[in-house]
Amino acid sequence: MSLSVFDIFKVGIGPSSSHTMGPMRAAREFALGLKRDGLIPATREIAVRLYGSLALTGVGHGTDRAVLVGLEGAQPETIDPDSLEPTVQRIRTTSRLRLLGEHEIAFDEPMQLLLMRHERLPRHSNGMRFTALGADRNRLREEDYYSIGGGFIVRGDEEEAREARAHAAPPYPFTSGAQLLELCREHGLEMYELILANERALASEAEVRAKLMHIWQVMQACVERGFRQSGLLPGVLKVRRRAPRLYRILTESASGRPLDVMDWVNAYALAVNEENAAGGRVVTAPTNGAAGIVPAVLHFYRRFEPGANDDGVLRFLLVAAAMGMLYKRNASISGAEMGCQGEVGVACSMAAAGLVAALHGTAEQIENAAEIGMEHNLGLTCDPVAGLVQIPCIERNAMGAVKAINAARLAMRGDGTHKVSLDQVIATMRQTGADMSTIYKETSQGGLAVNVPEC
């Protein structure tokens, strides 16, 4: 497995890893290619075509804005979320784009963004085509990119995302859950120890731990900001934030009712995904649409599990990421390919496995928890109302977080033996996604998206 933990957990901005972060990265990479080949001074116009799911729901996910700032050099990891909208307004108001911040292009319109709703590029539903044109409209360069979920992009017919190509071979490569379990048994390693050893092939242990704690800090900051904000989320649905009120009720009440813990988990998940819907800073886990599940379960662990500590957080994140790697390699984490089972389902599976690892469960119990987490999300559709990552996405994260905790508890009460393996459930998810109608795969052409009025 040539992915890193930090390919699965990436800091970025909302509302979508595949429709916002991926296009932003693709636009920047295209611009850098122009610069590398000395084509920027000759560029007079850039046309962008969006295909498939990007064309159908991209505007609601901010794809158009992400492409604009990406061409100016912005990156999801470092952009200030509060700067995005003013930058977009400047480009649109002045009809001038600063390519990589160094070459100004004037347009009759800010740029040509063509939505190819009835076409798709051959490789993936999230396809983009960038074209740079010269003074006489001659084609200087044209590139196809695909946003394949979780912020990953591939160009043209490249076999793998850049992240996967860049990493050195790990000491314990694995491509399946069964292989991962066998490696743990063969070398006498806990699962988190094995994943940590693989990460040490890329950086020192101190660096890995520091980066993991940074991921956790970003998750906590996202929850805290989500509890502080109020009002309506952007978009035609006029969805009101609920996390601040739920947080206030929980902190002002001292009832100690048995299900208050569940309310806290709901609050954590809602806070993250309301921030994501507002374009705030989140961690892909493994995507933005499912970004609330892992933080909610981690907050549950730290607040409600006796003896919880930072070492447990590290175990959680290492193992959860390993599960994400398996899904990415053997199926997909793209809602446009798999439906929401590829986002919320995968996040639920990751969080369940991570919680068992944090609680010192065995490798077999971890694999069992991951399997349970996905088995009961199979067939989950992606049908965002109005193409926004709000309904049913925000609530779905709360449901997925609670389900992950229950999956972990079920696995911890057993000895790890079970009938359906993680590999079998991943294969089933892949097959289910392939069989699923495209109207239920992030196109807003079916399900709730056509049965719920937009306003």
KOLKOLMAR-649809 format. One line per 5 residues: number of its first residue (from 1); their letters; for each residue x negated, y negated, z negated of C-alpha. Coordinates in steps of 0.25 Angstrom, whole numbers, plus 5000, padded with zeros to 4 digits. Layout:
BEGIN
NUM) A) X,Y,Z; ...
This chain:
BEGIN
1) MSLSV) 5000,5000,5000; 4993,4987,5005; 5003,4977,4998; 4999,4970,4985; 5008,4967,4973
6) FDIFK) 5007,4952,4977; 5013,4955,4991; 5026,4960,4984; 5026,4949,4974; 5023,4936,4981
11) VGIGP) 5026,4922,4976; 5035,4914,4986; 5048,4906,4987; 5062,4909,4990; 5072,4912,4995
16) SSSHT) 5066,4924,5003; 5053,4931,5004; 5057,4936,5018; 5064,4924,5023; 5056,4913,5016
21) MGPMR) 5043,4918,5012; 5040,4927,5024; 5043,4916,5034; 5035,4906,5027; 5023,4915,5027
26) AAREF) 5025,4918,5042; 5027,4904,5046; 5014,4900,5038; 5006,4912,5044; 5011,4908,5058
31) ALGLK) 5006,4894,5056; 4993,4899,5051; 4991,4907,5063; 4993,4895,5072; 4982,4888,5063
36) RDGLI) 4973,4899,5064; 4973,4899,5079; 4973,4884,5081; 4987,4883,5086; 4992,4873,5076
41) PATRE) 4988,4860,5083; 4995,4865,5096; 5008,4869,5089; 5020,4860,5092; 5031,4869,5088
46) IAVRL) 5034,4881,5080; 5047,4890,5082; 5051,4900,5073; 5061,4911,5075; 5068,4919,5064
51) YGSLA) 5073,4933,5067; 5083,4943,5060; 5085,4941,5045; 5076,4928,5045; 5085,4922,5056
56) LTGVG) 5098,4926,5049; 5095,4922,5034; 5082,4915,5035; 5088,4901,5034; 5095,4904,5021
61) HGTDR) 5082,4910,5016; 5074,4898,5020; 5066,4904,5031; 5066,4891,5040; 5061,4883,5028
66) AVLVG) 5050,4894,5025; 5045,4894,5040; 5044,4879,5040; 5035,4878,5027; 5028,4890,5031
71) LEGAQ) 5023,4884,5044; 5018,4872,5036; 5010,4882,5028; 5018,4885,5016; 5017,4899,5009
76) PETID) 5028,4905,5000; 5018,4908,4989; 5013,4893,4987; 5024,4884,4992; 5031,4876,4982
81) PDSLE) 5046,4880,4984; 5050,4865,4981; 5042,4860,4993; 5048,4869,5003; 5061,4861,5005
86) PTVQR) 5055,4848,5006; 5045,4853,5016; 5056,4859,5025; 5063,4846,5024; 5051,4838,5029
91) IRTTS) 5049,4847,5041; 5063,4847,5045; 5065,4832,5043; 5052,4828,5050; 5053,4839,5060
96) RLRLL) 5038,4841,5058; 5031,4854,5053; 5017,4853,5047; 5011,4867,5052; 5003,4872,5041
101) GEHEI) 5003,4857,5035; 4993,4853,5046; 5000,4851,5059; 5013,4844,5061; 5023,4849,5071
106) AFDEP) 5035,4840,5075; 5048,4846,5080; 5061,4842,5085; 5066,4851,5074; 5057,4856,5063
111) MQLLL) 5055,4869,5070; 5062,4879,5078; 5068,4890,5069; 5076,4900,5077; 5085,4910,5070
116) MRHER) 5085,4923,5079; 5097,4929,5071; 5100,4939,5081; 5086,4944,5084; 5075,4950,5076
121) LPRHS) 5060,4953,5078; 5057,4968,5079; 5050,4970,5066; 5058,4964,5055; 5071,4956,5053
126) NGMRF) 5063,4944,5047; 5056,4940,5059; 5050,4926,5063; 5044,4921,5076; 5035,4909,5075
131) TALGA) 5031,4902,5088; 5021,4890,5089; 5023,4881,5101; 5013,4871,5108; 5016,4858,5114
136) DRNRL) 5022,4863,5127; 5029,4874,5119; 5019,4885,5123; 5019,4896,5113; 5006,4895,5104
141) REEDY) 5009,4907,5095; 5021,4916,5091; 5022,4925,5080; 5032,4934,5074; 5033,4936,5059
146) YSIGG) 5041,4945,5050; 5045,4943,5035; 5046,4957,5030; 5051,4954,5016; 5044,4949,5003
151) GFIVR) 5037,4938,5010; 5029,4948,5019; 5027,4944,5033; 5021,4951,5045; 5017,4945,5059
156) GDEEE) 5021,4951,5072; 5019,4966,5072; 5009,4967,5060; 5011,4979,5052; 5010,4974,5038
161) AREAR) 5012,4961,5031; 4999,4953,5029; 4999,4956,5014; 4998,4971,5017; 4987,4969,5027
166) AHAAP) 4978,4961,5018; 4977,4970,5006; 4965,4980,5003; 4969,4994,5001; 4973,4997,4987
171) PYPFT) 4967,5008,4979; 4981,5015,4977; 4988,5013,4990; 5003,5018,4990; 5014,5018,5000
176) SGAQL) 5025,5025,4992; 5031,5027,4978; 5026,5041,4978; 5012,5038,4982; 5012,5027,4971
181) LELCR) 5016,5036,4960; 5006,5047,4965; 4995,5037,4964; 4999,5033,4950; 4999,5047,4946
186) EHGLE) 4986,5051,4953; 4978,5039,4947; 4985,5039,4933; 4989,5024,4936; 5002,5017,4931
191) MYELI) 5008,5011,4944; 5005,4997,4940; 4990,5001,4938; 4990,5006,4952; 4996,4994,4958
196) LANER) 4987,4985,4950; 4975,4993,4955; 4980,4991,4970; 4981,4976,4967; 4966,4976,4961
201) ALASE) 4962,4979,4975; 4966,4965,4979; 4963,4957,4967; 4958,4959,4953; 4967,4964,4942
206) AEVRA) 4967,4950,4935; 4971,4944,4948; 4982,4954,4950; 4987,4952,4936; 4987,4937,4937
211) KLMHI) 4994,4937,4951; 5005,4946,4945; 5007,4937,4933; 5008,4926,4943; 5019,4933,4950
216) WQVMQ) 5026,4935,4936; 5025,4920,4933; 5031,4916,4946; 5043,4925,4943; 5044,4920,4929
221) ACVER) 5044,4905,4935; 5054,4909,4945; 5064,4914,4934; 5061,4902,4926; 5064,4892,4937
226) GFRQS) 5076,4900,4941; 5082,4898,4927; 5079,4883,4927; 5085,4880,4941; 5100,4878,4943
231) GLLPG) 5110,4874,4953; 5113,4880,4967; 5104,4888,4976; 5101,4882,4990; 5110,4887,5001
236) VLKVR) 5124,4887,5005; 5129,4897,4995; 5127,4887,4983; 5123,4898,4974; 5121,4893,4959
241) RRAPR) 5109,4897,4951; 5113,4907,4940; 5100,4910,4933; 5099,4897,4925; 5113,4899,4919
246) LYRIL) 5110,4914,4916; 5097,4910,4910; 5104,4899,4901; 5114,4909,4896; 5104,4919,4893
251) TESAS) 5095,4910,4885; 5106,4903,4878; 5113,4916,4874; 5107,4925,4862; 5118,4936,4864
256) GRPLD) 5108,4947,4866; 5118,4954,4874; 5113,4968,4880; 5115,4963,4895; 5108,4949,4893
261) VMDWV) 5095,4956,4898; 5102,4959,4911; 5106,4944,4911; 5092,4940,4910; 5087,4949,4921
266) NAYAL) 5098,4943,4930; 5094,4929,4926; 5079,4932,4930; 5083,4937,4943; 5093,4926,4946
271) AVNEE) 5083,4916,4943; 5073,4921,4953; 5082,4923,4964; 5089,4910,4962; 5075,4903,4963
276) NAAGG) 5072,4912,4975; 5085,4907,4982; 5081,4893,4979; 5068,4894,4986; 5060,4895,4973
281) RVVTA) 5047,4902,4970; 5048,4917,4968; 5040,4930,4969; 5044,4940,4980; 5048,4953,4972
286) PTNGA) 5047,4959,4983; 5056,4948,4990; 5062,4935,4986; 5076,4940,4988; 5073,4950,4977
291) AGIVP) 5063,4941,4969; 5071,4941,4956; 5071,4956,4953; 5057,4958,4949; 5056,4945,4940
296) AVLHF) 5069,4948,4933; 5064,4962,4929; 5051,4957,4925; 5057,4946,4916; 5066,4957,4911
301) YRRFE) 5054,4965,4907; 5046,4953,4901; 5058,4948,4893; 5066,4961,4889; 5056,4973,4889
306) PGAND) 5048,4975,4875; 5033,4974,4877; 5034,4967,4891; 5021,4960,4895; 5013,4954,4907
311) DGVLR) 5007,4968,4909; 5021,4973,4911; 5024,4962,4921; 5011,4966,4929; 5015,4981,4929
316) FLLVA) 5029,4977,4934; 5024,4968,4945; 5013,4978,4950; 5023,4990,4950; 5035,4982,4956
321) AAMGM) 5026,4977,4967; 5022,4991,4970; 5036,4995,4972; 5038,4983,4982; 5026,4988,4990
326) LYKRN) 5033,5001,4992; 5046,4995,4997; 5038,4985,5006; 5030,4997,5012; 5040,5007,5013
331) ASISG) 5053,4999,5016; 5054,4984,5015; 5057,4972,5006; 5064,4964,5016; 5079,4962,5015
336) AEMGC) 5080,4960,5030; 5075,4974,5032; 5080,4981,5020; 5092,4973,5014; 5091,4969,5000
341) QGEVG) 5087,4983,4995; 5073,4978,5001; 5073,4966,4992; 5081,4968,4979; 5080,4983,4980
346) VACSM) 5065,4983,4981; 5064,4972,4970; 5073,4980,4961; 5064,4992,4963; 5051,4984,4961
351) AAAGL) 5057,4978,4948; 5061,4992,4942; 5048,4998,4945; 5041,4986,4939; 5049,4986,4926
356) VAALH) 5046,5001,4924; 5031,4998,4926; 5031,4986,4916; 5038,4996,4906; 5027,5006,4908
361) GTAEQ) 5035,5016,4916; 5029,5027,4923; 5026,5027,4938; 5037,5036,4940; 5047,5028,4933
366) IENAA) 5042,5016,4941; 5045,5023,4954; 5058,5027,4949; 5062,5013,4944; 5059,5008,4958
371) EIGME) 5067,5019,4965; 5079,5016,4956; 5078,5001,4959; 5079,5003,4974; 5088,5015,4974
376) HNLGL) 5100,5006,4969; 5097,4995,4979; 5097,5003,4991; 5105,4997,5002; 5106,4983,4996
381) TCDPV) 5109,4973,5007; 5103,4959,5010; 5115,4950,5013; 5112,4936,5008; 5124,4927,5009
386) AGLVQ) 5120,4915,5018; 5106,4921,5020; 5102,4915,5006; 5095,4923,4995; 5106,4921,4985
391) IPCIE) 5118,4929,4987; 5117,4941,4983; 5102,4940,4982; 5101,4933,4969; 5110,4941,4961
396) RNAMG) 5104,4954,4968; 5091,4951,4961; 5098,4951,4947; 5104,4964,4950; 5091,4970,4956
401) AVKAI) 5084,4966,4943; 5094,4973,4934; 5094,4985,4943; 5078,4985,4942; 5078,4985,4927
406) NAARL) 5088,4997,4927; 5080,5005,4937; 5068,5003,4928; 5076,5008,4916; 5081,5020,4923
411) AMRGD) 5067,5024,4927; 5061,5021,4914; 5071,5031,4907; 5067,5042,4916; 5054,5049,4919
416) GTHKV) 5052,5044,4933; 5058,5056,4940; 5069,5053,4950; 5075,5059,4963; 5073,5047,4972
421) SLDQV) 5059,5042,4974; 5055,5027,4976; 5050,5031,4990; 5063,5037,4994; 5071,5025,4989
426) IATMR) 5062,5016,4997; 5064,5024,5010; 5079,5024,5007; 5078,5009,5006; 5071,5007,5019
431) QTGAD) 5081,5016,5026; 5092,5009,5020; 5087,4996,5025; 5085,5001,5039; 5099,5006,5039
436) MSTIY) 5105,4993,5033; 5112,4984,5043; 5105,4971,5046; 5116,4963,5041; 5112,4967,5027
441) KETSQ) 5098,4964,5028; 5096,4949,5025; 5104,4944,5037; 5116,4939,5030; 5125,4946,5040
446) GGLAV) 5131,4956,5031; 5136,4959,5016; 5137,4947,5007; 5132,4938,5017; 5144,4939,5026
451) NVPEC) 5154,4941,5015; 5151,4930,5006; 5154,4915,5011; 5142,4907,5011; 5148,4895,5005
